Amino acid sequence: VKQLITAVCNLYDALILGYLNLLKERGEITEIPTVPLKRLEEFEKRLPESSLKRFLEEYKILRRCLTSEIYIKDEYRKSMKIICKYLDTEITITQAKLKEIIESAREFTNIMLKYIG
């Protein structure tokens, strides 16, 4: 499960970095931050479409899951839940939510590929 979350986060990172590189080539920005969350802030300032905001909120949640403790509840049942404990909050991800995450990542990729080629 953590590998899936890592893969999706890496996908978002690569697409955001690709877009920022494009902006740098055009001269719209001078420097690309090295830290993923700083790149995200820079990307949010220059969103090509306002519809991308919903994807970024999901990406932030996944980033929190990466740095949190992960517990799996009812692992071998249909009602399996992944619980990410981040500071004082718990983020619960069900199998249905995992499916949504993958679909959202696919949709984000399709939108971003229009801009970065």
C-alpha positions as CSV (number, residue, x, y, z in Angstrom):
1,V,0.0,0.0,0.0
2,K,2.8,2.4,0.9
3,Q,4.4,1.6,-2.4
4,L,1.2,2.6,-4.3
5,I,1.1,5.9,-2.4
6,T,4.8,6.5,-3.1
7,A,4.3,5.7,-6.8
8,V,1.3,8.2,-7.0
9,C,3.3,10.9,-5.2
10,N,6.2,10.4,-7.5
11,L,3.9,10.7,-10.5
12,Y,2.5,14.0,-9.2
13,D,6.1,15.2,-8.4
14,A,7.3,14.4,-11.9
15,L,4.4,16.1,-13.6
16,I,4.7,19.2,-11.5
17,L,8.4,19.3,-12.1
18,G,7.9,18.9,-15.8
19,Y,5.5,21.9,-15.8
20,L,7.9,24.0,-13.8
21,N,10.7,23.2,-16.2
22,L,8.5,24.3,-19.0
23,L,7.8,27.6,-17.2
24,K,11.6,28.0,-16.6
25,E,12.3,27.5,-20.3
26,R,9.7,30.2,-21.2
27,G,11.4,32.5,-18.7
28,E,8.3,32.8,-16.5
29,I,10.2,31.6,-13.4
30,T,13.9,31.8,-12.6
31,E,14.4,28.9,-10.3
32,I,12.8,25.6,-9.6
33,P,12.6,24.6,-5.9
34,T,14.4,21.3,-5.0
35,V,11.9,20.3,-2.3
36,P,8.6,18.7,-3.5
37,L,6.3,20.8,-1.2
38,K,8.0,24.0,-2.3
39,R,7.6,23.0,-5.9
40,L,3.9,22.4,-5.1
41,E,3.6,25.9,-3.7
42,E,5.2,27.3,-6.9
43,F,2.9,25.2,-9.0
44,E,-0.2,26.4,-7.1
45,K,0.7,30.0,-7.8
46,R,0.8,29.2,-11.6
47,L,-2.0,26.6,-12.0
48,P,-2.8,26.2,-15.7
49,E,-6.3,25.3,-14.8
50,S,-8.3,26.0,-11.6
51,S,-9.8,22.4,-11.9
52,L,-6.4,21.1,-10.8
53,K,-6.9,22.3,-7.2
54,R,-8.9,19.2,-6.2
55,F,-6.0,16.9,-7.4
56,L,-3.5,18.9,-5.4
57,E,-5.6,18.5,-2.2
58,E,-5.5,14.8,-2.7
59,Y,-1.8,14.9,-3.4
60,K,-1.2,16.8,-0.1
61,I,-3.1,14.1,1.8
62,L,-1.0,11.4,0.2
63,R,2.2,13.2,1.1
64,R,1.0,13.2,4.7
65,C,0.4,9.5,4.5
66,L,4.0,9.0,3.3
67,T,5.4,10.6,6.4
68,S,3.0,8.9,8.8
69,E,2.7,5.6,10.5
70,I,0.5,3.2,8.5
71,Y,-1.7,0.5,9.9
72,I,-3.9,-1.9,8.0
73,K,-7.2,-2.9,9.6
74,D,-9.0,-6.1,8.4
75,E,-6.3,-6.8,5.8
76,Y,-7.8,-9.9,4.3
77,R,-11.4,-8.7,4.1
78,K,-13.4,-6.6,1.7
79,S,-13.7,-3.9,4.3
80,M,-9.9,-3.4,4.5
81,K,-8.9,0.1,5.7
82,I,-5.5,1.8,5.7
83,I,-5.1,4.1,8.6
84,C,-2.4,6.8,8.4
85,K,-1.6,8.5,11.7
86,Y,-0.2,11.9,11.1
87,L,0.5,14.0,14.2
88,D,-2.9,14.1,16.0
89,T,-5.0,13.2,13.0
90,E,-6.0,9.9,11.4
91,I,-6.5,9.5,7.6
92,T,-8.5,6.5,6.7
93,I,-8.2,5.1,3.2
94,T,-10.6,2.3,2.0
95,Q,-10.3,0.2,-1.1
96,A,-12.8,2.4,-2.8
97,K,-10.7,5.4,-2.0
98,L,-7.6,3.7,-3.3
99,K,-9.4,3.2,-6.6
100,E,-10.4,6.9,-6.6
101,I,-6.8,7.9,-6.0
102,I,-5.6,5.9,-9.0
103,E,-8.4,7.4,-11.2
104,S,-7.6,10.9,-10.0
105,A,-3.9,10.4,-10.8
106,R,-4.8,9.2,-14.3
107,E,-7.0,12.2,-14.8
108,F,-4.3,14.6,-13.5
109,T,-1.8,13.0,-15.8
110,N,-4.0,13.4,-18.9
111,I,-4.7,17.1,-18.1
112,M,-1.0,17.9,-17.4
113,L,0.2,16.1,-20.5
114,K,-1.7,18.7,-22.5
115,Y,0.5,21.4,-21.1
116,I,3.9,19.7,-20.9
117,G,3.5,17.6,-24.0
